[in-house]
Amino acid sequence: MAETLKCITPVDGSVYVERPLASEAEIAEALARARAAQPAWRHTPLAERLALLSAAVDAFVANKAEIAEEIAWQMGRPVAQCPGEVAGFEERARHMTAIAPEALGDIAVEPKDGFTRFIRRDPLGVVFVVAPWNYPYLTAVNSVVPALAAGNAVLLKHSHQTPLCAERFAEAFEAAGLPAGLFRHLHLSHGATAKLIAGEGVDFVSFTGSVPGGHAVQEAAAQRFIGTGLELGGKDPAYVRADAKLDHAIENVIDGAFFNSGQSCCGIERIYVHAEAYDAFVEGAVEAVRAYVLGNPIEPETTLGPMVRASAADFVRGQIADAVAAGAKALIDPKAFAADAVGTPYLAPQILVDVDHSMRVMTEESFGPVVGIMKVASDEEAVALMNDSDFGLTASIWTTDEDAAIAIGDRVETGTWFMNRADYLDPALAWTGVKDSGRGCSLSRVGYEQLTRPKSFHLRTAI
């Protein structure tokens, strides 16, 4: 009997989706078809490729209501917030196709008499995308659409928590008339995933997930000369300066910390506030968090859903308990949230003060609805604390002084530096991280560089 995956919904603990895992024969067949289809696709005029991808986006967006509800059931985000993921998918896909002609165009070099010289971007071949559950479409679209636009074939392996998302990609491409074999989703075990990377046929791996998962991808690819793009999460800091507009900062920093129940790679997980603004910020933050409605994500009034599984909620509970035992103060009473229950994915949001970097909650990725707030005396102290991390995905500053924001941002070790916003991917900008947040880049014209290889043309025209 074939192995199966089971998506256990955090809504009520039932089995929401069950699918057979791909067999070795099915994996081999998908890879062979992708390799066979890719040469003709790479020579298809770019305008035709982009038209097909645009039609696929149209087909995807046409099902946004059903897709939004599926997201809520699969991973627990409030259904009222799920249409935003469909909108984000469309924004990124449209942007990456719009910039493709320029990003994929030949690169001219300085003229030289008697020669024609230029650099062309060739597709890699087969791109293997391994996507997570927390933003199942926003993470996958970053690589899937530009990889196809660049002339590659794509294999997509989605999280076992969000199998329907992979199937929705396939439906959209089929509706658009994408040539057979160019895109295929595969429901795979971890072992089969590693074997596919290690074997011949895949030319690039785009992985979004945990640090251990990134190490596993690197290990599988170690004996092959293929590239890997790794987006591995973060412990992203926010710094609220004394000159910040506090109402705006409170609203947006708290949303950046608790949206999606804190299950965001680029969500805010540490807050540093200048001493002059500290008391007012903490007071406003507590008021904002107490207004959340924790409950069944299918109900429209819910603003904070369950975490993806009970074990994830227990991990965050452990971080909170350890911090309190070490001297931190919890400002939110879990009893005020009736749905909170130990042993379930339903976890009340929490703000901790009197924290420091000896506590796990300030150094270890939480990926849940908790945030610690520390008082700082200066920009220098804030920079030192922001950089005191194994991660470096995004960081944000809340200030009215743009010059100061740029100067401070130059000193912070991060892939993206925000001023007066957070937890957002602008598709025109490179999405990248430093340290344990990974390597490589997606989105923007720079994102096309890891999905192609340069090929130099050096033509002597005068003999």
C-alpha positions as semicolon CSV with decimal commas, in nm:
position;residue;x (nm);y (nm);z (nm)
1;M;0,000;0,000;0,000
2;A;0,127;0,347;-0,091
3;E;0,229;0,580;0,189
4;T;-0,005;0,873;0,247
5;L;0,015;1,223;0,387
6;K;-0,254;1,350;0,620
7;C;-0,322;1,718;0,669
8;I;-0,453;1,753;1,025
9;T;-0,639;2,081;1,040
10;P;-0,563;2,294;1,346
11;V;-0,923;2,413;1,341
12;D;-1,060;2,099;1,509
13;G;-0,790;1,832;1,483
14;S;-0,964;1,633;1,210
15;V;-0,807;1,498;0,889
16;Y;-0,880;1,766;0,630
17;V;-0,685;1,625;0,333
18;E;-0,530;1,286;0,265
19;R;-0,314;1,215;-0,038
20;P;-0,089;0,927;-0,152
21;L;0,281;1,006;-0,162
22;A;0,444;0,983;-0,502
23;S;0,612;0,652;-0,582
24;E;0,966;0,625;-0,716
25;A;0,824;0,555;-1,060
26;E;0,599;0,862;-1,048
27;I;0,889;1,083;-0,938
28;A;1,110;0,951;-1,216
29;E;0,833;1,000;-1,471
30;A;0,770;1,361;-1,357
31;L;1,140;1,444;-1,377
32;A;1,178;1,282;-1,719
33;R;0,878;1,471;-1,858
34;A;1,008;1,799;-1,715
35;R;1,347;1,749;-1,877
36;A;1,185;1,654;-2,206
37;A;0,951;1,955;-2,210
38;Q;1,202;2,220;-2,103
39;P;1,412;2,258;-2,424
40;A;1,112;2,357;-2,637
41;W;0,987;2,587;-2,361
42;R;1,319;2,772;-2,337
43;H;1,303;2,844;-2,709
44;T;0,940;2,958;-2,693
45;P;0,938;3,338;-2,739
46;L;0,936;3,514;-2,404
47;A;0,617;3,702;-2,488
48;E;0,436;3,371;-2,539
49;R;0,568;3,230;-2,214
50;L;0,456;3,539;-2,024
51;A;0,111;3,531;-2,183
52;L;0,057;3,175;-2,062
53;L;0,175;3,265;-1,713
54;S;-0,057;3,566;-1,707
55;A;-0,347;3,341;-1,803
56;A;-0,252;3,105;-1,519
57;V;-0,262;3,393;-1,271
58;D;-0,607;3,487;-1,404
59;A;-0,726;3,130;-1,353
60;F;-0,584;3,119;-1,001
61;V;-0,738;3,448;-0,889
62;A;-1,078;3,344;-1,028
63;N;-1,093;3,083;-0,747
64;K;-0,985;3,318;-0,467
65;A;-1,286;3,255;-0,242
66;E;-1,236;2,877;-0,236
67;I;-0,859;2,915;-0,205
68;A;-0,896;3,149;0,093
69;E;-1,117;2,903;0,280
70;E;-0,877;2,617;0,206
71;I;-0,589;2,815;0,355
72;A;-0,785;2,866;0,677
73;W;-0,867;2,497;0,709
74;Q;-0,518;2,375;0,623
75;M;-0,306;2,600;0,846
76;G;-0,542;2,796;1,071
77;R;-0,523;3,158;0,958
78;P;-0,851;3,349;1,008
79;V;-1,052;3,316;0,690
80;A;-1,115;3,691;0,681
81;Q;-0,738;3,744;0,636
82;C;-0,676;3,473;0,377
83;P;-0,782;3,669;0,065
84;G;-0,476;3,886;0,128
85;E;-0,255;3,593;0,036
86;V;-0,429;3,555;-0,299
87;A;-0,381;3,927;-0,360
88;G;-0,014;3,898;-0,267
89;F;0,028;3,601;-0,499
90;E;-0,115;3,806;-0,785
91;E;0,099;4,111;-0,704
92;R;0,423;3,913;-0,706
93;A;0,337;3,704;-1,012
94;R;0,232;4,009;-1,214
95;H;0,542;4,203;-1,115
96;M;0,785;3,924;-1,198
97;T;0,630;3,871;-1,539
98;A;0,620;4,247;-1,608
99;I;0,992;4,290;-1,543
100;A;1,095;3,967;-1,719
101;P;1,171;4,120;-2,062
102;E;1,425;4,359;-1,912
103;A;1,557;4,121;-1,645
104;L;1,609;3,838;-1,894
105;G;1,733;4,054;-2,179
106;D;2,085;4,034;-2,316
107;I;2,344;4,228;-2,116
108;A;2,543;4,462;-2,334
109;V;2,910;4,535;-2,271
110;E;3,122;4,828;-2,390
111;P;3,170;4,839;-2,769
112;K;3,488;4,697;-2,921
113;D;3,581;4,740;-3,284
114;G;3,558;4,418;-3,482
115;F;3,358;4,233;-3,218
116;T;3,002;4,172;-3,109
117;R;2,989;4,088;-2,740
118;F;2,703;4,032;-2,500
119;I;2,593;3,813;-2,210
120;R;2,276;3,607;-2,238
121;R;2,080;3,455;-1,951
122;D;2,016;3,086;-2,012
123;P;1,762;2,889;-1,805
124;L;1,906;2,627;-1,572
125;G;1,678;2,339;-1,673
126;V;1,460;2,193;-1,396
127;V;1,395;2,399;-1,082
128;F;1,274;2,211;-0,774
129;V;1,069;2,431;-0,539
130;V;1,015;2,312;-0,180
131;A;0,753;2,533;-0,014
132;P;0,629;2,570;0,347
133;W;0,283;2,592;0,500
134;N;0,282;2,931;0,674
135;Y;0,237;3,142;0,360
136;P;0,183;2,858;0,115
137;Y;0,127;3,066;-0,198
138;L;0,340;3,371;-0,122
139;T;0,651;3,160;-0,060
140;A;0,603;2,932;-0,362
141;V;0,516;3,201;-0,616
142;N;0,849;3,375;-0,551
143;S;1,024;3,097;-0,744
144;V;0,760;2,910;-0,943
145;V;0,649;3,193;-1,172
146;P;0,991;3,352;-1,242
147;A;1,146;3,008;-1,295
148;L;0,893;2,932;-1,566
149;A;0,921;3,282;-1,710
150;A;1,297;3,231;-1,741
151;G;1,245;2,915;-1,948
152;N;1,283;2,648;-1,681
153;A;1,059;2,354;-1,599
154;V;0,938;2,336;-1,237
155;L;0,868;2,058;-0,990
156;L;0,685;2,171;-0,674
157;K;0,684;1,989;-0,343
158;H;0,455;2,154;-0,089
159;S;0,431;2,101;0,285
160;H;0,219;1,810;0,400
161;Q;0,018;2,071;0,589
162;T;-0,086;2,248;0,268
163;P;-0,114;1,988;-0,011
164;L;-0,408;2,159;-0,178
165;C;-0,190;2,460;-0,253
166;A;0,034;2,257;-0,483
167;E;-0,275;2,123;-0,655
168;R;-0,413;2,475;-0,706
169;F;-0,092;2,572;-0,887
170;A;-0,133;2,272;-1,115
171;E;-0,498;2,354;-1,187
172;A;-0,413;2,712;-1,282
173;F;-0,133;2,610;-1,518
174;E;-0,350;2,344;-1,679
175;A;-0,633;2,595;-1,728
176;A;-0,388;2,835;-1,895
177;G;-0,265;2,568;-2,136
178;L;0,092;2,539;-2,012
179;P;0,267;2,268;-2,216
180;A;0,248;1,924;-2,057
181;G;0,537;1,826;-1,832
182;L;0,663;2,179;-1,764
183;F;0,505;2,199;-1,420
184;R;0,433;1,912;-1,188
185;H;0,349;1,896;-0,820
186;L;0,465;1,599;-0,617
187;H;0,356;1,496;-0,268
188;L;0,685;1,367;-0,127
189;S;0,833;1,229;0,193
190;H;1,146;1,392;0,337
191;G;1,349;1,094;0,218
192;A;1,216;1,115;-0,136
193;T;1,279;1,489;-0,139
194;A;1,644;1,441;-0,043
195;K;1,685;1,163;-0,299
196;L;1,542;1,382;-0,576
197;I;1,788;1,662;-0,490
198;A;2,085;1,426;-0,467
199;G;2,010;1,242;-0,791
200;E;2,063;1,360;-1,146
201;G;1,804;1,579;-1,313
202;V;1,726;1,871;-1,083
203;D;1,934;2,179;-1,168
204;F;1,840;2,417;-0,884
205;V;1,659;2,390;-0,550
206;S;1,454;2,675;-0,403
207;F;1,377;2,591;-0,042
208;T;1,182;2,785;0,220
209;G;1,169;2,641;0,570
210;S;1,365;2,578;0,886
211;V;1,740;2,598;0,946
212;P;1,761;2,216;0,992
213;G;1,567;2,177;0,669
214;G;1,814;2,405;0,493
215;H;2,105;2,197;0,619
216;A;1,930;1,884;0,487
217;V;1,894;2,043;0,143
218;Q;2,260;2,146;0,142
219;E;2,366;1,799;0,248
220;A;2,159;1,635;-0,025
221;A;2,303;1,869;-0,290
222;A;2,661;1,852;-0,161
223;Q;2,785;1,599;-0,418
224;R;2,636;1,788;-0,712
225;F;2,726;2,121;-0,874
226;I;2,380;2,274;-0,849
227;G;2,267;2,594;-0,685
228;T;2,038;2,624;-0,384
229;G;1,829;2,917;-0,269
230;L;1,752;2,895;0,102
231;E;1,507;3,115;0,295
232;L;1,524;2,987;0,649
233;G;1,335;3,223;0,876
234;G;1,439;3,479;1,130
235;K;1,422;3,646;1,466
236;D;1,340;3,985;1,324
237;P;1,382;4,296;1,539
238;A;1,198;4,627;1,546
239;Y;1,349;4,944;1,691
240;V;1,114;5,223;1,801
241;R;1,304;5,551;1,832
242;A;1,205;5,836;2,059
243;D;1,086;6,041;1,758
244;A;0,854;5,771;1,623
245;K;0,485;5,841;1,566
246;L;0,375;5,612;1,846
247;D;0,018;5,539;1,739
248;H;0,137;5,427;1,398
249;A;0,429;5,232;1,543
250;I;0,216;5,051;1,800
251;E;-0,048;4,947;1,547
252;N;0,196;4,823;1,287
253;V;0,462;4,668;1,510
254;I;0,200;4,466;1,697
255;D;0,039;4,358;1,370
256;G;0,384;4,261;1,243
257;A;0,438;4,048;1,551
258;F;0,101;3,875;1,581
259;F;-0,044;3,848;1,229
260;N;-0,078;3,484;1,122
261;S;-0,039;3,396;1,492
262;G;0,324;3,506;1,466
263;Q;0,396;3,231;1,213
264;S;0,585;3,446;0,967
265;C;0,950;3,417;0,865
266;C;0,974;3,796;0,856
267;G;0,738;3,867;1,147
268;I;0,861;4,085;1,432
269;E;0,994;3,868;1,716
270;R;1,193;4,124;1,920
271;I;1,108;4,487;2,000
272;Y;1,354;4,749;2,126
273;V;1,208;5,082;2,237
274;H;1,393;5,399;2,330
275;A;1,355;5,482;2,699
276;E;1,170;5,806;2,621
277;A;0,894;5,618;2,437
278;Y;0,904;5,287;2,624
279;D;0,621;5,324;2,877
280;A;0,375;5,469;2,627
281;F;0,463;5,206;2,369
282;V;0,419;4,915;2,611
283;E;0,087;5,052;2,733
284;G;-0,042;5,087;2,377
285;A;0,091;4,746;2,274
286;V;-0,088;4,573;2,559
287;E;-0,412;4,749;2,471
288;A;-0,377;4,640;2,106
289;V;-0,307;4,276;2,193
290;R;-0,597;4,254;2,437
291;A;-0,828;4,345;2,147
292;Y;-0,748;4,026;1,953
293;V;-1,019;3,764;1,922
294;L;-0,869;3,413;1,949
295;G;-1,089;3,143;1,808
296;N;-1,206;2,925;1,521
297;P;-1,049;3,074;1,206
298;I;-1,354;2,991;0,998
299;E;-1,562;3,237;1,202
300;P;-1,547;3,588;1,054
301;E;-1,504;3,765;1,389
302;T;-1,181;3,577;1,467
303;T;-0,867;3,789;1,433
304;L;-0,617;3,539;1,579
305;G;-0,636;3,176;1,477
306;P;-0,473;2,864;1,619
307;M;-0,111;2,779;1,558
308;V;-0,047;2,511;1,301
309;R;-0,030;2,229;1,556
310;A;-0,039;2,171;1,931
311;S;0,334;2,093;1,952
312;A;0,416;2,434;1,802
313;A;0,197;2,605;2,062
314;D;0,360;2,402;2,339
315;F;0,703;2,514;2,217
316;V;0,601;2,880;2,253
317;R;0,443;2,812;2,593
318;G;0,780;2,669;2,698
319;Q;0,965;2,981;2,584
320;I;0,723;3,199;2,781
321;A;0,748;2,985;3,095
322;D;1,129;2,985;3,079
323;A;1,141;3,362;3,040
324;V;0,905;3,422;3,332
325;A;1,106;3,185;3,548
326;A;1,416;3,389;3,460
327;G;1,257;3,718;3,563
328;A;1,043;3,833;3,269
329;K;0,696;3,969;3,328
330;A;0,398;3,853;3,120
331;L;0,154;4,138;3,059
332;I;-0,134;3,945;2,900
333;D;-0,360;3,717;3,104
334;P;-0,428;3,402;2,896
335;K;-0,755;3,358;3,084
336;A;-0,889;3,658;2,896
337;F;-0,884;3,441;2,583
338;A;-1,137;3,165;2,633
339;A;-1,010;2,955;2,341
340;D;-0,660;2,923;2,491
341;A;-0,607;2,565;2,604
342;V;-0,294;2,370;2,687
343;G;-0,251;2,070;2,460
344;T;-0,425;2,241;2,167
345;P;-0,300;2,475;1,892
346;Y;-0,505;2,759;2,042
347;L;-0,260;2,988;2,222
348;A;-0,330;3,331;2,370
349;P;-0,103;3,614;2,252
350;Q;0,161;3,729;2,496
351;I;0,381;4,035;2,556
352;L;0,686;3,997;2,779
353;V;0,886;4,277;2,943
354;D;1,193;4,269;3,167
355;V;1,347;4,038;2,908
356;D;1,708;4,008;2,796
357;H;1,918;3,805;2,556
358;S;1,987;3,531;2,808
359;M;1,627;3,418;2,746
360;R;1,531;3,183;2,462
361;V;1,234;3,398;2,368
362;M;1,474;3,676;2,263
363;T;1,723;3,464;2,069
364;E;1,546;3,148;1,948
365;E;1,289;3,168;1,668
366;S;0,945;3,154;1,832
367;F;0,720;3,140;1,524
368;G;0,422;3,208;1,746
369;P;0,213;3,483;1,909
370;V;0,467;3,612;2,160
371;V;0,705;3,906;2,161
372;G;0,950;4,050;2,409
373;I;1,001;4,425;2,453
374;M;1,329;4,573;2,579
375;K;1,411;4,932;2,677
376;V;1,721;5,086;2,515
377;A;1,907;5,410;2,583
378;S;2,049;5,486;2,239
379;D;2,070;5,397;1,871
380;E;2,403;5,228;1,943
381;E;2,250;4,995;2,201
382;A;1,962;4,914;1,967
383;V;2,198;4,827;1,680
384;A;2,408;4,604;1,905
385;L;2,100;4,415;2,023
386;M;1,950;4,383;1,676
387;N;2,276;4,234;1,549
388;D;2,301;3,996;1,845
389;S;2,127;3,715;1,658
390;D;2,200;3,410;1,448
391;F;1,940;3,537;1,201
392;G;1,916;3,830;0,962
393;L;1,609;3,825;0,739
394;T;1,444;4,163;0,802
395;A;1,463;4,441;1,058
396;S;1,263;4,759;1,100
397;I;1,301;5,106;1,244
398;W;1,019;5,335;1,348
399;T;1,120;5,698;1,320
400;T;1,046;6,026;1,143
401;D;1,413;6,077;1,054
402;E;1,490;5,913;0,719
403;D;1,858;6,005;0,730
404;A;1,894;5,836;1,068
405;A;1,703;5,533;0,937
406;I;1,947;5,492;0,647
407;A;2,253;5,544;0,866
408;I;2,135;5,293;1,124
409;G;2,024;5,049;0,853
410;D;2,376;5,047;0,711
411;R;2,494;4,901;1,043
412;V;2,225;4,636;1,090
413;E;2,295;4,284;0,961
414;T;1,981;4,204;0,766
415;G;1,849;4,122;0,420
416;T;1,574;4,387;0,422
417;W;1,566;4,708;0,625
418;F;1,225;4,868;0,675
419;M;1,133;5,215;0,793
420;N;0,784;5,255;0,940
421;R;0,659;4,922;0,808
422;A;0,735;4,552;0,854
423;D;0,644;4,199;0,753
424;Y;0,601;4,276;0,383
425;L;0,773;4,166;0,064
426;D;0,794;4,430;-0,208
427;P;0,838;4,229;-0,530
428;A;1,048;4,510;-0,678
429;L;1,311;4,454;-0,408
430;A;1,545;4,161;-0,356
431;W;1,421;3,911;-0,097
432;T;1,726;3,771;0,076
433;G;1,875;3,700;0,417
434;V;2,208;3,679;0,595
435;K;2,350;3,443;0,858
436;D;2,111;3,157;0,943
437;S;1,831;3,327;0,750
438;G;1,976;3,166;0,442
439;R;2,139;3,241;0,111
440;G;2,034;3,338;-0,239
441;C;1,771;3,583;-0,355
442;S;1,420;3,581;-0,495
443;L;1,194;3,853;-0,635
444;S;1,306;4,170;-0,816
445;R;1,521;4,156;-1,127
446;V;1,801;4,023;-0,907
447;G;1,585;3,718;-0,834
448;Y;1,614;3,608;-1,195
449;E;1,991;3,573;-1,156
450;Q;1,973;3,254;-0,948
451;L;1,722;3,101;-1,191
452;T;1,949;3,148;-1,493
453;R;2,317;3,112;-1,582
454;P;2,520;3,367;-1,774
455;K;2,640;3,269;-2,119
456;S;2,891;3,497;-2,292
457;F;2,882;3,556;-2,668
458;H;3,219;3,670;-2,805
459;L;3,190;3,716;-3,183
460;R;3,480;3,838;-3,396
461;T;3,316;4,013;-3,688
462;A;3,624;4,163;-3,859
463;I;3,876;3,910;-3,992
